[in-house]
């Protein structure tokens, strides 16, 4: 088992509560590390677990769990937990997990899940959509689709996701969220393999030669998985392609670092917008 065998990693730091009297990680915590990394695996596949598996019509139940210890992790160590789906049977999925400190393999874990009806907990065949999604991810093939278009084409799914994020989660007044500018905007929506909209954003014209990106929303379960950057890059490219000299956005201060990493710079002072502190950010072409 080598690091190069894994496409999905979850990084964590060993906490004080996880070590025993010998100052090494208590053996049961390695299984917890593996289980946590399995959650990251579904995020890597752009699959929100609750809504995704509800759409697939089943749940995963652990059938077998084994762990083999090779070396010890200690308080403060940074661990990389690699996850791969090694085999898919008729109703089962077998995952291999490697827990690494640098290049050193500390422990290896095998988890076997059964796909089953959540009401009866009786096994059923792994859906073809889940099987092909995992196969494509493990092979390095595309497993999401970015669509760009107008409000008539993408508005229904874009609005549903924006409502979940801005209205329900952030408590923004729906009258502010639906501002009458969507019909003239360019919209981008990222869909996962189950045709779920998982990220969205729009581009409007702020003034001649100046675009403005906004309404960038990512499914809560999938934030930090680069879907937001995928949407942002597509909207920046659309602004540049239509001849804008610059593109700006009104960033929530909590997301300022995200936009800085994408090449935007701060302009002016912070201000309140919809009850949330914002800052204007600009990127020229």
N, C-alpha and C positions, 0 to 999 in steps of 0.2 A: 504494500500500500504506500503510494508516493503522493506528494502534493500535486504533481502534474496530472494525477488521475481525476482531479476534482475541478469542476467549473464553478461551483457555489461554495463560498466560505462565509462563515460568521466569526467575527473577531470579538473576543472578550478578554477582560482582565480578571485574574483570580482575586476574589474578595476575602477579607479576613474571616468572615463567617463560614467560608467553604473549606478552611484548613482544620486539621485535627491537632491533637496534642504533639504530634511529631512535626508540625509546621508544614505538612504536605496536604494536598487536596484529599479530602475524605472520599473514599472510593465511590460512594453513591452519587456524588456530584458529577462524575463523568457522564453518567446517564442523563442527568439534567442538562449538561452542556449539549449532548447529542439531541435531546428533544427540542431544545431551544433552536438549534441549527436547522432542524426539520421545518420549523416555522419560517425560517429565513429562506428555505428552499422554495416554498410556495410563493413567497414574495418575489423571489428571483424569476419565477415563471409568470409574474404579473397576475397571480391568482389570489384574490381576496378569499381567505379560507371559508368564512361563514357563507357568504353569498355564492361563492364559486362552487362549493360542494353541494349547496342546496340546489343549484342549477343542474349539477351532475346527477342529483337524485340519490345521494348516498353519503356515508361518512367513512372514515378510516378508523379501524380498531386494531390495537396492537395484539398480535398473535404470539410473537416471540421477540425477546430482547436479550442479547448477550454482549458482554464486554470483556476484552482482553487487555491487561495492563502490561506496558512495556517499560515505562519510566514514570517518574513522579513529577507532577506540577506543584509549584510552590506559590506562596502568597506573593502577589504582585506580578506574576508571570503574565505575559500577553500570549493568549492561545488563539490559534486559527483552527476552526472546526470545519472540516470539509465534508460535504454531503454529495452523494451520488445515488441515483436509482440504478441498482445493478441488474435487476431482473423484474419483469412483470409477468405474472402468471394469469390464469383465467380470472381469479378474484383476488389475487394477492400482489403486493409490491414489496420488494426487498431492497432496503437501503443499506449502504455501507457508509460509515462515518469514521473519519480519521481526525484525531485530536493532536495537533502539532504545536510544538514550541520551536519556532524557526523551521528548520528542515527536519527536526527530530520528531518521530512519531511516538507520542506518549501513551496513547491507547487507541484501540480500534473497536468499533461498535457495529453490531448488526441489528437492524430493526426490521421485522416482518409485519406488515399491516395487511388486514383483510378489508376490502371494500364491501360495505354491507348497508342494508336498509336501516336507517336510524330508528324506525319504529319497532321493528322486530329483531334487529341485530343479526339477521340472517344474511349470509354472504350472497353477493350477486356479482356478475361479470364486471370487470373494470371497464368503464365506458370508453368507446373508441376515441372520443375527444380527449380524454385524459391520457390515454395511452399514446396518442400521436403528439400531444403537447410535450410529454416527458421525453419521448424519443427525439423530437426536434431540438429541445433544449440540450440534452446530453450530446447531441451531434453537432451543436453549434449553429443550428439553422434558426431562421427567424421564427418567432412565436408571438409577436405582436404586429399590429398593422396600424400605421398612422394614416389617417384620412384628412384631407384638406378640402374645404368647400364652403358653401354658403349656409345660411340659417335654415333654409328649406331642407337641405340635405342632412345637416348634422345637429340642428337645433334641439330636437327632442332629447337626445342623449346628453348633449352638452348642458342643457338646462337642468336635467335630472341630477347630474353630478355636481354642478354648481350649487344647486339648492341644498344638496346634502352637506356640502362643505361650508358655504357661506351663510346660508339661512339657518339650517338646523344646528350645525356645529359651532359656528362663530356668532350666531344670533344677530346677523345683519338683517335689517329691514328688507323684506322682499321688494318693496317699492324702490329701494336703492339698487338692489341687485339687478332688477329688470328695468333698465334705464332707457329703452327705446332705441339703442344704437346697434343692436344685434343684427337687424336686417341688412345693414350696410357693411357689416364686418366680414372679414375672412376668419373662418373658424378652423381649428385643428382639434381632432379627437383621436386618442389612441385606444384601440380595441384589443382585448386579449383574445385568446383562442376560442373562448366561449361567447364571443360577441358582446362582452361586457365593456362599456365605456369606463376606462380607468384613469384617464387624464385628459384635460382639455384646456384650451386658451383661445384668445381671439386677438385680431389685429384690426384697429380702426385708424382713421386719419385724424390726427390731432390738428394739423394745419398743413398747408401745401408743403410737401417735401418732408413732413415729419409724421412718422407712424407712432402709434401707441399700443403697446401690448398690455393686455389685462385679462381679468377673469381666469387666471391660471389656477387650475384646481386639480388635485390628485386624490384618488381614493385614499381614505385615511389609513387603510391597512398597508398601502404600498408606497408611502412616502419614504424618500431616501433610496429608492430603487432606480433612479435615473430617468423615470418616466417624465417628470417635470422638466428635466433638461432636454429631453427629446422634443417635447412640445415647444419649449422656449426657442431652441435652435431652429425649428421649422418656421416659427413666426418671424424670427430675425431674418431668416433667408427670404421669406415672402416679402418683408418690408424692403429689403435690399433689391430684390428682383423687380419690384415695381418702380424703382427709381428714387426711393426716399434717401435723403442725405443723412438722416439719423432716425433712431427709434428710441422712444422713452417709455417709462412705465412708472406707476405709482406703487412702490414696493412696501408691503408691511415690514416694519423694522425687524421682525423676527426672521424674515427671509432675505435680509440685506446681504448677508454673506453668500447666499446662493447666487444672487445676481452679480455680485462682485467677481465671483469665480467665472462667470459667463462673459466677462468683458465690459460690464456696465460700470459707470462711475456715478458717485453721488452729486446731485445738483441742488443747492439751496439747503434750507433747514427743515427739520421734521415738522409734520403737521398732523392734525386729526382728520381722519376720513372715515365715516361710518362708525365712529366711536373707537377706532383703532389707529395707533400711531403709524404714520406712513412717511416715506421719503421718496422724492423724485429721483430717478436714476436714468442715465442717458448712455447710449452707445452710438458713436458715429460710424459712417462708412467711408 
